[in-house]
Amino acid sequence: MPGYIHHIQWCVKNLDATLSQMTQNFGFKKTFERYGENKEVLIELGTVRFLLSERTKLTGTSSCSGYPWLSCKCRNEPLHSVDSVFNVCLEVENVEQVFQRMRGNDADVLCVPQRVDSLEDGWIEVAVVASPCPNVIHSLVDTKNFSGDFLPGFSRVHDQCDSTEKNEEALGVDHVTYVCEPGTSQSILQWYNECCGMERFKVNTEDDPEAGIVLDGEPGMRMMVGEWMSEWMCREEGVSWRPRHASTTSTERDFKLVLAEPLPDHPHSHVNSFIKEHGGPGLQHIGLLTPDIESTVTSLRGRGAKFRFPPPTYYDLPNKMEDIVKVGGDPDTFRKLGILIDKEPNEKGEEGDEVEGPPLYILQLFTRPIFQEETFFLEAIQRQGSRGFGAGNIRALAQSIILLSRQKDLEKEQTVSRSQRKIVAVRTG
């Protein structure tokens, strides 16, 4: 059964430009590379690993004689068109079993299970299938018989790895978000449940088991969440997962899959915009978990990373400043950095009242699009007991946009009124 994300793969038109952006602006380190049918480099930050691929001669999945050379939906197009994050590689205990389960649930097969040997470091098992969400695939790897640090065929970049510059960002993958077509989130989550044991994850008290969280109005989206929990997998399957690094615990490999589906009659929602710009559904964003969002965002901004600022009126919404103080934050810093805060309601008891307990908060901030199109972005997220994904922030942002619009309309009216008074004064003078 899948236990954790091994790496996440991007397919980009200009690898050098993307590599420069991610290393200079986001602090990732280039650690491995390989050249052949594609150009590929691995970048790492904390426990996050992104494999960047540039399609060169490749027009489809390779013959699978080694670790597969993969590319996004552009593999079926004569030229690379839209950059995309397309492959969530999963570490599994038994590639053949997981592969057969996925194929039995109608997954398209891109590469049948095979063994890939390394001259010095042992061997891995690998297979590749399409996910039920268009434009997203899964390579499945079993690396328990491989002693290397990444995958066979990749060479370590020694000048980067031997650098004395310390990588201080303790980041990990918190969640991965797909944007899917209307009406498909239930079937996608069911596929992951049947193939991978993914459990339906109730975000908060507003989360309906069947419908998920419906955010009507400006957001115009439905959100459903599933969770891979390596600890749950181990108990269910009796598997003891071997951490690649001694400091890595099973909970650090847990992650959640968020499905964002546009609601009918909301053509201008951000999820519909993604489908239009991306040319179909796909992986929209990755949440990176940090223990200190103020420090992380300050560091990344200093490097040149671009984040989305909420409208100034966001911080004028009721209780925002009070909540910031309660989590030990500085209101001026939050406003300066644009950090969002959402208070999550506690669980309800048998009588419908909230169960007493410490307040639950989520702190988050979204980057501007990483690619040229308005598609993929990253999210910095810090949890203080929260299990959710900032549904309140989505509403609050929409509300703050409305307030900002009203404020601008009022200022415009006041400006016009002052101008009219001046004209009257000149005429009567």
Number of C-alpha atoms within 10 A of each C-alpha: 22 24 24 22 20 22 21 21 25 21 26 24 19 14 18 13 10 18 19 14 17 19 16 15 17 21 21 22 21 24 21 22 18 17 13 10 16 17 17 23 24 25 21 20 20 17 17 19 22 21 20 23 27 25 25 14 12 18 17 17 16 16 11 19 10 15 23 18 19 28 28 27 21 21 18 13 11 9 13 20 15 18 22 25 27 24 27 22 22 21 22 26 21 15 25 18 14 19 24 16 16 22 15 11 14 14 19 15 17 20 20 14 20 18 16 19 18 16 8 10 14 15 20 21 22 28 24 26 21 21 22 22 22 17 21 20 27 18 27 27 26 21 22 17 12 19 16 15 14 18 19 22 16 18 15 17 16 11 10 13 13 9 10 8 8 6 13 11 19 15 21 21 25 22 22 21 20 23 26 25 20 14 13 14 25 14 12 15 23 17 21 21 16 13 21 18 20 23 18 20 19 18 22 19 13 12 17 13 13 9 12 22 21 20 17 14 14 17 21 21 23 20 22 25 27 22 20 26 21 23 19 18 19 15 10 11 11 10 15 13 18 11 13 14 9 7 7 12 15 17 12 18 20 20 21 20 21 24 26 28 23 27 21 11 9 16 12 12 16 18 26 24 16 21 19 14 16 21 14 17 22 25 27 26 22 22 24 21 22 23 15 16 20 20 12 20 24 14 17 17 15 12 15 13 19 17 21 13 17 20 19 15 17 22 23 12 14 10 10 17 18 11 17 23 11 12 15 8 14 14 17 12 13 18 17 12 19 22 24 25 24 22 22 22 16 18 14 13 10 8 7 8 10 13 13 10 8 9 15 17 23 22 25 25 22 21 17 17 17 18 15 10 14 17 26 23 18 18 20 24 29 23 19 15 14 20 15 21 22 21 20 17 19 16 16 21 21 18 19 21 18 15 18 16 14 12 13 12 12 12 12 12 12 12 12 12 12 12 12 12 12 12 12 11 10 9 8 7 6
